[in-house]
Amino acid sequence: MEKILILGCKNTMDDVCIGCSRCIVGFNKKAGSFSAYQDAEAELIGLLGCGGCPGASIVPRLAQMKLWNAPMGEIPTKIHIAPCIASHCPHKDVIIQKVKKLSGIEVIEGTHPYLPEDIFA
C-alpha cells in the first residue's frame, strides 16, 4: 500500500489554502497527480509544511515525521509536492532537491488539478 505525504508551503497552508482542502479532495477523488493511484491502495498519511522560507527546516521536519510515525508503522512511500511549492515557490528547486536527496523515496511534483485559470473569471 502506498503511504502518501503531501508537502506544501507553510505560508500558503497557514494563510491561504484553508486546510489544504484541494489537495485532500484531489487525493480522495484520485484526480491530478493522484490519478496514479486509481487502481492501487493508497492512504494519505500527512500534510507537511516546508517550515517557512526558504525551506531551511524541511529536513528536520521530515525527520520528525519519520520519528513520530515510526511506532505506528506509518512511513511515507511517496511525497507529493503541492502546487503552492511546485508552481509558485521561488525556493522550489532547493526544497525538492533536499527532499529527493534525503528522503530516499519517490518525490512527485503535483497534487490536485484545481488551479484557477483566471482569478477574475
Secondary structure, DSSP 8 states (H G I E B T S, - for coil): -EEEEEEE-HHHHHHTSTTTHHHHHHHHHT-GGGGGGTTS-EEEEEEEE--STT-TTHHHHHHHHHHHHGGGT---SEEEE-HHHHTT-TTHHHHHHHHHHHH-SEEEE-------S-TT-
